[in-house]
């Protein structure tokens, strides 16, 4: 079976994780003065605790991928509802027993680690949506043309979406919405149905806005009309943009003395705004390399979806590609001020065990689907 693994995808993932760990070490290091004279003094300034945790979750992810590759994804088809319900149950429990982080009650604390159920539930929701959508399209060329045909997918999307909005974690909820729409689009759903859903989403956003937390409304207003906001409201984005701009073409270099990230000028520099820190250190070229890697990762995943053996496998890959696309576009866009700040991490790159492990499991499933494209018939 191993010769059927898409090693191009594996190499891209490894490059992103390695690049991310270097950036995390750079972001979390103590300020350098330039007077360090020797390897030992250099190492004393590094805080490797974040990188070590990231490597630990990476190792768990590698083990998870290996186990996933041993299982035919068709065997999971009948378990999708069970997995989906398990994800929903954890979303309900975290609302009652979870720990609040940055205004969002979406985390379980286990020892010194945080576990975010909404990350893992993305995978179970993608599997559930792939199952019910493929039930409607397998063997049919017309796609989804009737409203009643989207109902099984609609309620499977709506339940986790509503529970995540209740945390409240609007950024993650929008990820679910994007996945849902892209999967319906790739299922050749009628444009009338898609337009109706888009109108309903716009109405829902307008209804929800007055009920958002003040800091969430402030983020939207800062993006929509920055000229009308005070300096404090724009602080995060302005500092990130200043760090990006100061990097120039080739950057200031890793661990550069006096860099804005070293002086803690950039907020959340090892997770949400790690793109800004990376571009400051490695310049426009370093940022371009990162974007190119994501372009190939996402493009490759969509390409593998086109050659999947059946609709169920194809929709799984489409859902994972959509999840990765939204995370990448939103994170980089909020770093440069094009979209509101939402706390969405960069896949495989930002610090965070839940997100890294979720992405590795998701792409483990991608590899499993692709390696079985020509070997086993539908069970």
C-alpha positions in Angstrom: 0.0 0.0 0.0 2.8 2.4 0.8 3.6 3.1 -2.9 0.1 4.7 -3.2 0.8 7.3 -0.5 1.0 10.8 -2.0 4.5 11.7 -0.8 4.3 15.2 -2.3 1.5 16.1 0.2 3.6 14.5 3.0 6.6 16.6 2.1 4.6 19.8 2.0 3.2 19.1 5.5 6.6 18.4 6.9 8.0 21.6 5.4 5.2 23.6 7.0 5.6 22.1 10.4 9.4 22.5 10.3 9.1 26.1 9.1 6.5 26.8 11.8 8.6 25.4 14.6 11.5 27.6 13.6 9.2 30.6 13.6 7.7 29.7 17.0 11.3 29.5 18.4 12.0 32.9 16.9 8.8 34.4 18.2 9.1 33.1 21.8 12.9 33.8 22.3 14.0 36.3 24.9 15.3 39.6 23.3 18.8 39.4 21.8 21.2 42.3 22.3 23.7 41.3 19.6 26.5 40.9 22.3 25.9 37.2 22.7 29.4 35.6 22.3 29.0 31.9 21.9 26.5 29.1 21.4 25.7 28.7 25.1 24.7 32.4 25.5 22.6 32.1 22.3 20.8 29.0 23.6 20.1 30.7 27.0 18.0 33.3 25.2 15.8 30.6 23.6 12.5 29.5 25.1 12.1 26.0 23.7 9.1 25.0 25.8 6.6 26.1 23.1 8.5 24.3 20.3 8.8 21.2 22.5 5.1 21.1 23.0 4.5 21.6 19.3 6.9 18.7 18.5 5.1 16.5 21.0 1.7 17.1 19.3 3.4 16.6 16.0 4.7 13.2 17.1 1.2 12.3 18.3 -0.1 13.4 14.9 2.4 11.2 13.1 1.2 8.2 15.1 -2.4 9.1 14.4 -1.7 9.3 10.6 0.0 5.9 10.7 -3.1 4.3 12.4 -5.5 6.1 10.0 -3.6 4.8 7.0 -4.3 1.2 8.2 -8.0 1.7 8.1 -10.0 1.7 4.9 -12.0 4.9 4.9 -15.1 3.0 3.6 -15.2 1.2 7.0 -15.7 4.6 8.7 -18.7 5.4 6.5 -21.2 3.7 8.8 -19.5 5.2 11.9 -19.8 8.8 10.7 -23.0 9.5 12.7 -21.5 8.1 15.9 -18.4 10.2 15.5 -20.5 13.2 14.7 -22.6 12.8 17.8 -19.5 12.3 19.9 -18.2 15.7 18.6 -21.5 17.4 19.4 -21.5 16.0 22.9 -18.1 17.4 23.6 -19.2 20.8 22.3 -22.2 20.7 24.7 -20.0 19.6 27.7 -17.4 22.3 27.0 -20.1 25.0 27.2 -20.9 23.8 30.8 -17.5 22.7 32.1 -15.0 24.4 29.8 -12.4 27.1 30.6 -12.7 30.6 29.3 -9.8 31.8 27.1 -9.9 35.2 25.6 -13.6 35.5 26.2 -14.4 32.1 24.7 -15.6 29.1 26.7 -14.3 26.5 24.3 -11.4 24.7 26.1 -10.8 21.8 28.4 -7.8 22.1 30.7 -6.0 18.8 31.2 -2.8 19.4 33.2 -1.0 22.3 31.6 -2.6 21.7 28.2 -5.7 23.1 26.6 -7.9 20.9 24.4 -10.4 22.7 22.0 -13.3 20.3 21.0 -14.4 22.7 18.2 -11.1 21.9 16.3 -11.6 18.1 16.4 -15.3 18.4 15.7 -14.4 19.9 12.3 -13.3 16.5 11.2 -16.4 14.6 12.5 -18.6 17.2 10.8 -16.8 16.9 7.5 -17.2 13.1 7.7 -20.9 13.4 8.5 -21.5 15.9 5.7 -19.5 13.8 3.2 -21.7 10.8 4.1 -25.1 12.5 3.6 -24.1 14.5 0.6 -22.6 11.5 -1.2 -25.8 9.6 -0.4 -27.6 12.1 -2.6 -25.1 12.4 -5.4 -23.4 9.0 -5.8 -24.3 7.7 -9.3 -26.1 10.9 -10.3 -24.8 13.6 -12.6 -27.2 16.4 -11.8 -26.1 17.0 -8.2 -28.4 18.4 -5.6 -31.4 20.2 -7.1 -34.1 20.0 -4.4 -34.2 21.8 -1.1 -35.3 18.7 0.8 -32.1 16.9 -0.3 -29.9 19.4 1.6 -31.8 19.0 4.9 -29.7 16.1 6.2 -26.6 18.1 5.6 -28.1 21.3 6.8 -29.0 20.1 10.3 -25.6 18.3 10.7 -23.9 21.7 10.0 -26.3 23.8 12.0 -26.0 22.0 15.4 -22.2 22.4 15.8 -22.3 25.8 14.2 -24.9 27.0 16.8 -23.0 25.4 19.8 -19.7 27.2 18.7 -21.5 30.5 18.3 -22.7 30.1 21.8 -19.2 29.8 23.2 -18.9 32.5 21.6 -16.3 31.7 18.9 -17.5 33.4 15.7 -14.3 32.8 13.8 -14.4 29.0 14.2 -18.1 29.0 13.4 -17.4 30.8 10.1 -14.9 28.0 9.3 -17.8 25.5 9.6 -20.0 27.6 7.4 -17.3 27.9 4.7 -16.7 24.1 4.7 -20.5 23.5 4.4 -20.9 25.9 1.4 -17.8 24.6 -0.4 -18.9 21.0 0.0 -22.4 21.8 -1.3 -20.9 23.8 -4.2 -18.7 20.8 -5.2 -21.7 18.6 -5.0 -23.2 20.7 -7.9 -26.0 22.0 -5.7 -28.5 24.2 -7.5 -27.5 27.9 -7.6 -31.0 28.8 -6.4 -30.5 26.7 -3.2 -27.0 28.2 -2.6 -28.3 31.7 -3.1 -31.1 31.0 -0.7 -28.7 29.7 1.9 -26.4 32.8 1.4 -29.4 35.1 2.0 -30.3 33.2 5.1 -26.7 33.5 6.4 -26.7 37.3 5.8 -29.9 37.7 7.7 -28.6 35.5 10.5 -25.4 37.7 10.8 -27.5 40.8 11.0 -29.7 39.3 13.7 -26.7 38.0 15.7 -24.6 41.2 15.6 -26.4 43.0 18.5 -25.8 40.0 20.6 -22.1 39.7 20.0 -19.6 40.5 22.8 -18.4 44.1 22.8 -14.9 43.1 21.8 -16.2 41.1 18.9 -18.3 44.0 17.7 -15.2 46.2 18.1 -13.1 43.9 15.9 -15.7 44.0 13.1 -16.1 47.8 13.4 -12.3 48.2 13.3 -12.1 46.3 10.1 -15.2 47.8 8.5 -14.5 51.4 9.4 -11.0 51.8 10.8 -11.0 55.6 10.4 -13.8 55.9 13.0 -12.0 53.8 15.6 -9.6 55.0 18.3 -5.9 53.9 18.3 -6.5 51.2 21.0 -9.1 49.4 18.8 -6.6 49.1 16.0 -3.6 48.3 18.1 -3.3 44.6 17.2 -3.6 45.0 13.5 -1.4 48.1 13.3 1.4 46.5 15.2 1.2 43.4 13.0 1.2 45.5 9.9 4.2 47.5 11.1 6.2 44.3 11.8 5.4 43.0 8.3 6.4 46.3 6.7 9.6 46.5 8.7 10.7 43.2 7.3 11.3 44.5 3.8 12.3 42.2 1.0 14.6 39.8 2.9 13.7 40.5 6.6 15.7 41.5 9.6 16.9 37.9 10.2 15.9 35.3 12.8 16.5 36.4 16.4 17.4 39.9 15.2 18.2 42.3 18.1 15.7 45.1 18.4 13.0 43.5 16.2 9.4 44.3 17.0 8.6 40.7 17.8 11.6 40.4 20.1 10.4 43.4 22.0 6.9 41.9 22.4 5.4 44.6 20.2 3.4 42.1 18.2 0.5 40.5 20.1 -0.1 36.7 20.1 3.1 36.4 18.2 3.5 32.7 18.4 0.0 31.8 17.3 -2.5 34.2 15.7 0.1 36.7 14.4 2.9 34.4 13.7 2.7 35.3 10.0 3.7 38.9 10.9 6.6 37.7 13.0 7.8 35.4 10.2 7.7 38.2 7.6 9.5 40.6 9.9 12.3 38.1 10.3 12.4 36.7 6.8 10.9 39.4 4.7 8.6 39.4 1.8 10.5 36.4 0.4 9.9 34.4 3.6 6.2 35.2 3.5 6.0 34.3 -0.2 7.5 30.9 0.4 4.9 30.2 3.1 2.1 31.3 0.8 3.4 29.1 -2.0 3.6 26.1 0.3 -0.1 26.6 1.3 -1.0 27.1 -2.4 0.4 23.7 -3.2 -1.0 22.0 -0.1 -4.6 23.2 -0.8 -4.3 22.8 -4.6 -2.9 19.3 -4.2 -5.8 18.3 -1.9 -8.4 19.5 -4.3 -6.6 17.6 -7.1 -6.6 14.4 -5.1 -10.4 14.9 -4.5 -10.9 14.9 -8.3 -9.3 11.4 -8.6 -11.0 9.9 -5.5 -12.7 6.5 -6.0 -16.1 7.7 -4.9 -18.1 10.7 -3.9 -17.7 10.0 -0.2 -14.0 10.1 -0.4 -14.0 13.1 -2.7 -16.2 15.2 -0.4 -14.0 14.4 2.6 -11.0 15.8 0.7 -13.0 18.8 -0.4 -14.0 19.5 3.2 -10.4 19.3 4.4 -9.2 21.5 1.6 -11.9 24.0 2.4 -11.0 24.1 6.1 -7.3 24.6 5.2 -8.1 27.3 2.7 -10.3 29.3 5.0 -7.8 29.1 7.9 -4.9 30.2 5.6 -6.7 33.0 3.9 -8.3 34.4 7.1 -5.1 34.3 9.2 -2.9 36.0 6.6 -5.6 38.5 5.8 -6.1 39.5 9.4 -2.4 39.9 9.8 -2.3 42.5 7.0 -5.6 44.1 8.0 -7.8 42.8 5.1 -10.2 40.9 7.4 -11.3 41.2 11.0 -9.2 39.6 13.8 -10.8 36.3 14.6 -8.1 34.2 16.4 -7.9 31.7 13.5 -4.5 29.9 13.5 -2.3 29.1 10.4 -2.6 25.3 9.8 0.6 23.3 10.7 2.3 26.6 11.5 0.8 28.5 14.4 1.5 27.2 17.9 -1.4 25.1 19.2 -1.7 21.4 19.9 -5.4 21.1 19.1 -5.1 22.7 15.7 -1.9 20.9 14.8 -3.3 17.5 15.7 -6.7 18.3 14.0 -4.8 19.1 10.8 -2.6 16.1 10.9 -5.6 13.8 11.5 -7.5 15.5 8.7 -4.6 15.0 6.2 -4.1 11.5 7.4 -7.6 10.8 6.2 -6.8 12.6 3.0 -3.8 10.3 2.4 -5.9 7.3 3.4 -8.6 8.2 0.8 -6.1 8.8 -1.9 -4.0 5.6 -1.4 -7.2 3.5 -1.9 -8.3 5.2 -5.1 -7.6 2.1 -7.2 -7.3 -0.8 -4.9 -10.6 -1.5 -3.2 -14.2 -1.3 -4.5 -16.9 0.3 -2.4 -17.9 -2.0 0.4 
